[in-house]
Structure formats: C-alpha cells, structure tokens
Amino acid sequence: MASEEEDGQLQYDGHLLFNELCRTSEVENPNLTGVPRSIEGFLLDDVLDVFEQGNSRDPGDGFERSLVRDYSTKLPEGTQEFIDSLVALRYRDESYNTEEAEVEVGKRQNVKIPEETSVDVFWDSPNYLLVRGAEDEAEDARESIQSNFSGNASVKTVRLSFDFLLWLFYKHANNEPLSSKLETDRLANAEAKGSEDLLGKTSIVEDAPDVRDAPNFLLCLVHGKSVSMLEGDFVIQTGPEDDDEESIRVEIQPEKIQIKASKAGLRNSEKIEKMGFATQVAHEILRIYDEWDNKDPADSDKIVPPDFIAEMLKRCHEQGVDIHNESTVLRVLKQQARRRDEDLEEYDLSDALEFLSEDEEADVEEDAEEDETTVDDEDRSGAADDDDDSDEGVSV
C-alpha cells in the first residue's frame, strides 16, 4: 500500500467508491461529539481496534487516524471546512498470499507475501458515516465500527430507495436543484428494472445527451419500472460565491455512490481534491436522502406526482414513440396518485392521455415483435435514432 505522504500527496487504495452509507443515532457518549480530533483520539484509545502490523499467522487489521485534514488547505474554502469538520479514520487490513521466491542463490521455496488494503471512514458525528473503499473491506470496517460502537452510538446501513432515485430524476427533468449545495447538470446513463413485460426486465441507457430525452428510459417510467441507477454530472458548491463550484461525475445506486474521478471536473485534480469533492458530494446526497425520507408523501413531492409520469408520456410521443397499452399506463398513474393520498381525477391529464391508443394487448405484442426499435432487456442505446423516428416512429 502506498504511504499517505507519498509524493507529498494524500494517497488511497482503489476508487472513489462509497460502498457503505450509514446513518448514526443515539450518540449518547459525550466523547463522540465535539472536536473531530478529540473524537478520533477517544475512538482510537478506547473504542476501536488500532492497526498493528501482523504476520502470516495473525494478519493485522484495525484503524488509525487519516491524514486527510493535513492536506485540506489545498481545498476550496467550503470543501475545506466540510473536510475539517469530519472524524476521519483509515481502516487497514493485511492478508498473506503464498508465492514461490528465491530465498538464496539457486534455492526457491514458497513464502508468504504480505498484502494490504485500506478504506477511509468519514463521520460527521452525530449524523452520517461513509466508508470509501472496496466492497469487502468497506463492509469489514463498517461491521467493526457497529460492533465497537455498541453502547456508545447506533450505526445503521442506508439503502437509497428506488423512489428516491426517481425523485432525483424528477428534479433533474424539471431543472430544479437538489439542495442549496448540489444540482444536476446532465444525466448520461440510467437503468430501470421491473417485472417482465414488453420492455423486458431491465433497460439500460448509456451515453445519452441526457436521459430525460431518451425514450427507452422514459418508456420504463411510463410502464412503472423502478429507477435503479443514475449517472451524470453533478455540480457541488465549494465556497461562498456563486462561481465556487465543481462539476463531478457521479453514479448513484441504492447501495452505493461512486465518483468517477476520470470524468467531468476531476481529471487533473490532486488526490486530496478528488477525495475532498467526492466525500462532500456523497455526504450531500446522503443528507438529501435523509431529508427526502422524512417528508410526508401526502404533502410534498416525495412521491413523484402522476402528472410528471404523464409528461414522460408526452415526451415519448414527441419523439415518435406510440404507446398502446393504455391499461398499464393508467394503472401506473393511479398508483402514483394513491401513494400521494390523492385521486387521479384531481389531475387534468387529458393532453397526455390522448396519446394513448386503445389497441388490444395482442396487437401490441405483434407490433413489438415486428418493430426492430422496440426496447428489450439489454437495450443500451442513448436515444432513439432521429431518422427512424421522423417517419414511422416506435410502437410500444
């Protein structure tokens, strides 16, 4: 493993992938609130297992203080303040592999070669805890924290719901910011899943100009499938001025958030900048999710309104996609209204519903088999082909 101070830069293993998203509560021990450095000292002295180098019979694993704050002066003002406010730890884990090696001239034998992996833990006590690193090691770190925090604080894994991902898309499609600090600029990739139907079980859109204009994805929403992945360029506020911002490529799935450091604004950034911006974005998404999760479905936009789904129907029609299975679409619209404790009749959807055909399901299946542009399980096109759409369109 590279030293954290190698080449005068903060170093880290692997990708900027937050595999563990957690909410903390019941932080009753006063030693776990206050100044981050003091909390770290208490954790390493009295709560967590501290890393010590081991051997092949007893590999080492445990926590140590991260050096991320030692480099935070290289960050913009807002991001620096955020990073400096976090409890920052590194979890290191040793393993030994058997390899053949020359132990003396002309003599080879099997020897144990140590390898080490590490993950980073960020906690804004008493609210959210993030673990960045490979899946297995991140899980080990989270389980160790959960076990050792017992009696001091509660740590629970958060899984972002499909409804939340749909809400993120809803905000993006309406050009609304997600919060005062985070907004979407472009969503290039998306995935939707659901029961087997004419669209298959899964539809993936890749490298679209923007998925809000990709009929393959919009069709899935109209037919009631769940948004299971979104990826695109998010803009994070990094300071007090309007132009203090960074564009970050982010992939969001229910169980993880990954920042793509090779894309958007991080290509030529130093490691501390990548880590700082990535952690700030992941934390803000988790905070927004918590705020969304606490909304009242009957008195907010927590559950996306049916007129938004109807708008997707209109967008499909505008791009030459005719939707025949009226009963399925109406069922989806009624379900959205019911989940908001509303009746569908409260909405005027006549402009959108006029685009629904009353053709029988049998005709739909026949048309779908003959039409080469119908979405299937592994359709990865970013948007419908303009030439095809201009004449005959797509029939679903």
PEWO-V51067 format. One record per residue. N is the residue number from 0. SS is DSSP state (h for helix, s for strand, l for the rest). Layout:
n->[N	N]
ss->[SS	SS]
This chain:
n->[0	1	2	3	4	5	6	7	8	9	10	11	12	13	14	15	16	17	18	19	20	21	22	23	24	25	26	27	28	29	30	31	32	33	34	35	36	37	38	39	40	41	42	43	44	45	46	47	48	49	50	51	52	53	54	55	56	57	58	59	60	61	62	63	64	65	66	67	68	69	70	71	72	73	74	75	76	77	78	79	80	81	82	83	84	85	86	87	88	89	90	91	92	93	94	95	96	97	98	99	100	101	102	103	104	105	106	107	108	109	110	111	112	113	114	115	116	117	118	119	120	121	122	123	124	125	126	127	128	129	130	131	132	133	134	135	136	137	138	139	140	141	142	143	144	145	146	147	148	149	150	151	152	153	154	155	156	157	158	159	160	161	162	163	164	165	166	167	168	169	170	171	172	173	174	175	176	177	178	179	180	181	182	183	184	185	186	187	188	189	190	191	192	193	194	195	196	197	198	199	200	201	202	203	204	205	206	207	208	209	210	211	212	213	214	215	216	217	218	219	220	221	222	223	224	225	226	227	228	229	230	231	232	233	234	235	236	237	238	239	240	241	242	243	244	245	246	247	248	249	250	251	252	253	254	255	256	257	258	259	260	261	262	263	264	265	266	267	268	269	270	271	272	273	274	275	276	277	278	279	280	281	282	283	284	285	286	287	288	289	290	291	292	293	294	295	296	297	298	299	300	301	302	303	304	305	306	307	308	309	310	311	312	313	314	315	316	317	318	319	320	321	322	323	324	325	326	327	328	329	330	331	332	333	334	335	336	337	338	339	340	341	342	343	344	345	346	347	348	349	350	351	352	353	354	355	356	357	358	359	360	361	362	363	364	365	366	367	368	369	370	371	372	373	374	375	376	377	378	379	380	381	382	383	384	385	386	387	388	389	390	391	392	393	394	395]
ss->[l	l	l	l	l	h	h	h	l	l	l	l	l	l	l	s	s	s	s	s	s	s	s	s	s	l	l	l	l	h	h	h	l	l	l	h	h	h	h	h	h	h	h	h	h	h	h	l	l	s	l	l	l	l	l	l	l	l	l	l	s	s	s	s	s	l	l	h	h	h	h	h	h	h	l	l	h	h	h	h	h	h	h	h	l	l	s	s	s	s	s	s	s	s	s	s	s	s	s	s	s	s	s	s	l	l	s	s	s	s	s	s	s	s	s	s	s	s	s	s	s	s	s	l	l	l	l	s	s	s	s	s	l	l	h	h	h	h	h	h	h	h	h	h	h	h	h	h	h	l	l	l	l	s	s	s	s	l	l	l	l	h	h	h	h	h	h	h	h	h	h	h	h	l	l	l	l	l	l	l	l	s	s	s	s	s	s	s	s	s	s	s	s	l	l	l	l	l	l	l	l	s	s	s	s	l	l	l	l	l	h	h	h	l	h	h	h	h	h	h	h	h	l	l	l	s	s	s	s	s	s	s	s	s	s	s	s	l	l	l	l	l	l	l	s	s	s	s	s	s	s	s	s	l	l	s	s	s	s	l	l	l	l	h	h	h	l	l	l	l	h	h	h	h	h	h	h	h	h	h	h	h	h	h	h	h	h	h	h	h	h	h	h	l	l	l	h	h	h	l	l	l	l	l	l	h	h	h	h	h	h	h	h	h	h	h	h	h	l	l	s	s	l	l	l	h	h	h	h	h	h	h	h	h	h	h	h	h	h	l	l	l	l	h	h	h	l	l	l	h	h	h	h	l	l	l	l	l	l	l	h	h	h	h	h	h	h	h	h	h	l	l	l	l	l	l	l	l	l	l	l	l	l	l	l	h	h	h	h	h	h	l	l	s	s	l]
